[in-house]
């Protein structure tokens, strides 16, 4: 199998990909062609079918598996695949794990780390809340472990939400060592729960796209509602603690322009915001470096508004 991350200009391809999208278009000269986005577990590549009505091009559409014959070219500094032949492949004839990006971390190891983080929360109401969300509610727990953390930008892969959450939690615990005034139980719980709404904001793979609920509400509001629903199952949950925890969720994007309903009013909320932002930015930078060809100055990043350097 030719993985997308290994493709180079001039390569001849005969391999199976997941077609993320297929749309019709017309050149400036009025000639019909098709735009495709092809995907495997290592990434995506733009592809063109310049003769969409030829006998070698089969009937397939977005989210179908397709066997492709073609050549890799370079256009405007990016790789592009020119498809000469393509045919639909039945899902039962492929190994789906070859086509969806997954976390580099071992799932069992992350599950164990999540359980350990939960066990370290000593405040009984917060500990009970985490047990409800991540252990007893198997639907939430299962979705949380397989979900991505984003459609794109950072941790946009299976297991990405759990990987991101654990990284944010560990950074928050480092903050607690540097600033003992922080409420460790509150911050650890907030870190573990801060993006839980993403399991309903984003659909499962292969789509990994925004749901209607995600478009209308967003993961911050969804997550706050999920926590409030779970808290109401716990007798005697302190109202002051409920407000502080939900505030941390509502404020974790830090600024109104970044979709945060509230700005941080608690030191724990500020710590969570900084940890979340750091992990998202550094993971995005790592992914940009991995996607860049060669080394040295690899091009302008719209996300970072800078030409970025790959050692």
C-alpha positions in Angstrom: 0.0 0.0 0.0 1.3 3.5 -0.9 0.8 5.7 2.2 0.1 9.3 1.5 2.8 10.6 3.8 5.4 8.7 1.7 4.3 10.0 -1.7 6.7 12.1 -3.8 6.3 13.9 -7.1 6.7 11.5 -10.0 5.4 8.4 -8.1 3.1 6.1 -10.0 0.3 4.9 -7.8 -1.9 1.8 -7.8 -3.5 1.7 -4.3 -6.7 1.9 -2.4 -7.8 5.1 -0.6 -10.8 6.5 1.2 -12.4 9.2 -1.0 -13.4 11.9 1.5 -15.0 14.0 -1.2 -15.7 14.1 -4.9 -17.1 17.2 -6.7 -17.5 18.2 -10.3 -15.8 21.3 -11.6 -15.0 23.1 -14.9 -11.7 24.5 -16.2 -11.4 28.0 -17.5 -11.6 26.5 -21.0 -15.0 24.9 -20.1 -13.7 21.3 -19.7 -15.3 19.2 -17.1 -13.2 17.5 -14.4 -13.6 16.1 -10.9 -12.0 17.2 -7.6 -11.3 14.5 -5.1 -9.8 14.4 -1.6 -8.2 11.0 -0.9 -7.3 9.8 2.6 -5.5 7.1 4.4 -4.3 6.9 8.1 -1.3 9.0 7.3 -3.0 12.0 5.7 -4.9 13.5 2.8 -4.0 14.4 -0.8 -5.8 16.5 -3.4 -6.6 14.5 -6.5 -8.0 15.4 -10.0 -9.8 13.3 -12.5 -9.2 15.1 -15.8 -11.3 12.6 -17.9 -14.3 11.8 -15.5 -16.3 10.2 -18.3 -13.6 7.8 -19.5 -14.2 4.1 -19.3 -11.4 3.7 -16.6 -13.3 5.9 -14.1 -15.8 3.9 -12.1 -18.9 5.1 -10.2 -17.9 6.2 -6.7 -18.6 9.1 -4.4 -17.5 10.6 -1.1 -16.8 8.2 1.8 -16.4 5.3 -0.7 -13.2 3.2 -0.8 -11.6 3.5 -4.2 -8.7 1.8 -6.0 -6.7 4.4 -7.8 -4.2 4.3 -10.6 -2.4 7.6 -11.3 0.7 9.8 -11.0 1.8 12.2 -8.2 2.5 15.7 -9.4 3.3 19.0 -7.7 1.1 22.1 -8.1 1.7 25.4 -6.3 4.1 23.7 -3.9 1.7 20.9 -2.9 1.5 17.3 -4.0 -1.5 16.4 -6.2 -2.6 13.1 -7.6 -3.7 12.8 -11.2 -6.1 9.9 -11.4 -6.1 7.9 -14.7 -8.2 4.9 -13.5 -10.4 4.4 -10.4 -12.9 1.8 -9.3 -15.2 1.4 -6.3 -14.0 -1.1 -3.6 -16.4 -2.8 -1.2 -15.8 -2.0 2.5 -15.6 -5.6 3.4 -12.6 -5.9 1.1 -10.4 -3.4 3.0 -9.0 -3.0 6.5 -10.6 0.2 7.7 -7.7 0.8 10.1 -5.5 1.6 7.1 -7.6 4.7 6.3 -8.3 6.5 9.5 -5.7 8.5 11.4 -5.1 7.2 14.9 -3.1 8.4 17.9 0.5 7.3 18.1 0.0 6.4 21.7 -1.1 2.9 22.8 -4.9 3.0 23.6 -4.5 0.7 26.6 -1.8 2.9 28.0 -4.0 6.0 27.7 -6.9 4.2 29.3 -4.7 3.3 32.3 -3.5 6.9 32.6 -7.0 8.2 32.5 -8.0 5.8 35.3 -5.0 6.9 37.3 -5.8 10.6 36.9 -9.4 9.9 38.1 -8.1 7.9 41.1 -6.0 11.0 42.2 -9.1 13.2 42.7 -9.8 13.0 46.4 -12.7 15.4 46.7 -15.6 12.9 46.9 -18.1 14.7 44.8 -15.7 15.4 42.0 -14.4 11.9 42.1 -18.0 10.6 41.9 -18.6 12.8 38.9 -15.6 11.5 37.0 -16.7 7.9 37.7 -20.1 8.6 36.3 -18.8 10.2 33.2 -15.7 8.0 32.4 -16.6 4.6 33.9 -20.3 4.1 34.5 -21.7 5.8 31.4 -20.3 3.4 28.9 -21.7 5.4 26.0 -19.8 8.6 27.0 -16.7 6.7 28.0 -16.5 4.7 24.7 -17.1 7.8 22.6 -14.5 9.8 24.6 -11.8 7.2 24.0 -12.4 6.9 20.2 -13.2 10.6 19.4 -10.9 13.1 17.7 -10.3 16.4 19.4 -11.0 18.4 16.2 -12.1 18.2 12.7 -8.7 19.5 11.7 -6.0 21.7 13.2 -4.9 19.5 16.1 -5.5 15.9 17.3 -7.8 15.3 14.5 -7.5 11.5 14.7 -9.0 8.5 16.5 -8.0 8.7 20.1 -7.1 12.4 19.7 -9.5 13.6 22.3 -8.1 11.3 25.0 -4.5 12.1 24.0 -5.2 15.9 24.2 -7.1 15.6 27.5 -4.3 13.7 29.2 -1.7 16.1 27.9 -3.7 19.1 29.2 -4.2 17.4 32.5 -0.5 16.7 33.0 0.3 20.4 32.2 -2.3 21.5 34.7 -0.7 19.3 37.3 2.7 20.9 36.6 1.1 24.3 37.2 -0.1 23.0 40.5 3.5 22.2 41.5 4.6 25.7 40.6 1.5 27.4 42.1 0.4 25.5 45.2 -2.5 28.0 45.6 -4.3 26.2 42.8 -7.1 23.8 43.8 -5.6 20.5 42.5 -8.8 18.5 42.6 -10.9 21.2 40.9 -8.2 21.8 38.2 -7.6 18.1 37.5 -11.4 17.5 37.2 -11.8 20.5 34.9 -8.9 19.4 32.7 -10.3 15.9 32.4 -13.7 17.2 31.5 -12.9 20.4 29.5 -13.5 19.0 26.0 -16.1 16.3 26.8 -18.6 18.1 24.7 -16.6 17.2 21.6 -18.1 13.6 21.6 -21.3 15.3 20.6 -19.9 18.2 18.6 -18.1 15.9 16.2 -19.4 12.8 14.4 -17.5 9.5 14.4 -15.1 8.6 11.6 -15.2 8.4 8.6 -17.0 11.7 8.7 -15.3 13.4 11.7 -17.4 16.5 10.9 -19.6 18.9 12.9 -23.0 17.5 14.0 -26.1 19.7 14.0 -25.7 20.0 17.8 -22.1 21.0 17.3 -22.9 23.7 14.8 -25.7 25.2 16.9 -24.2 24.9 20.4 -20.5 24.0 20.2 -18.5 21.7 22.5 -18.2 24.3 25.4 -21.9 24.7 25.9 -22.5 21.0 25.3 -19.8 20.0 27.8 -21.2 22.4 30.4 -24.7 20.8 30.0 -23.3 17.3 30.2 -21.5 18.1 33.5 -24.6 19.8 34.9 -26.7 16.7 34.0 -24.2 14.4 35.7 -23.8 16.6 38.8 -27.6 16.4 39.4 -27.2 12.7 39.9 -24.9 13.2 42.9 -26.6 13.9 46.2 -25.2 16.9 48.1 -22.9 18.2 45.4 -21.9 21.6 46.7 -23.4 24.4 44.7 -20.2 26.5 45.0 -18.1 23.7 43.6 -20.6 23.1 40.7 -20.4 26.8 39.7 -16.6 26.8 39.8 -16.2 23.6 37.8 -18.7 24.7 35.1 -17.0 28.1 35.0 -13.7 26.4 34.2 -15.4 24.6 31.2 -17.1 27.8 30.0 -13.9 29.9 30.2 -11.3 27.4 28.9 -10.9 29.1 25.5 -9.9 32.2 27.4 -11.3 35.0 25.0 -14.7 35.8 23.6 -13.2 35.9 20.0 -12.1 32.2 20.5 -15.6 31.1 21.3 -15.4 31.3 25.1 -18.7 32.3 26.7 -16.8 33.6 29.7 -13.3 34.9 30.4 -11.4 33.2 33.3 -12.5 34.5 36.7 -10.7 31.7 38.7 -7.0 31.0 38.7 -7.9 27.3 37.9 -9.8 28.5 34.8 -6.8 30.5 33.7 -4.5 27.6 34.2 -6.8 25.3 32.2 -7.0 27.8 29.4 -3.2 28.2 29.2 -2.7 24.4 29.3 -5.3 23.8 26.6 -4.0 26.5 24.3 -0.4 25.3 24.7 -1.2 21.7 23.9 -3.4 22.7 20.9 -0.7 25.0 19.5 2.2 22.7 20.0 0.4 19.7 18.5 -0.6 21.8 15.5 3.0 22.9 15.0 4.1 19.2 15.3 1.6 18.2 12.7 2.6 21.0 10.4 6.2 20.0 10.6 5.3 16.4 9.9 3.3 17.4 6.8 6.1 19.6 5.4 8.4 18.3 2.7 12.1 18.2 3.4 13.7 20.4 6.0 14.5 24.1 6.5 11.9 26.7 5.7 8.9 24.7 4.7 6.4 27.4 3.9 3.9 29.9 5.3 1.4 28.6 7.9 -1.9 30.4 8.0 -2.5 29.1 11.5 0.7 30.6 12.9 0.9 33.5 10.4 4.5 32.7 9.9 6.9 30.9 7.6 7.9 27.9 9.7 11.2 26.0 10.0 11.7 22.3 10.2 15.0 21.1 11.6 
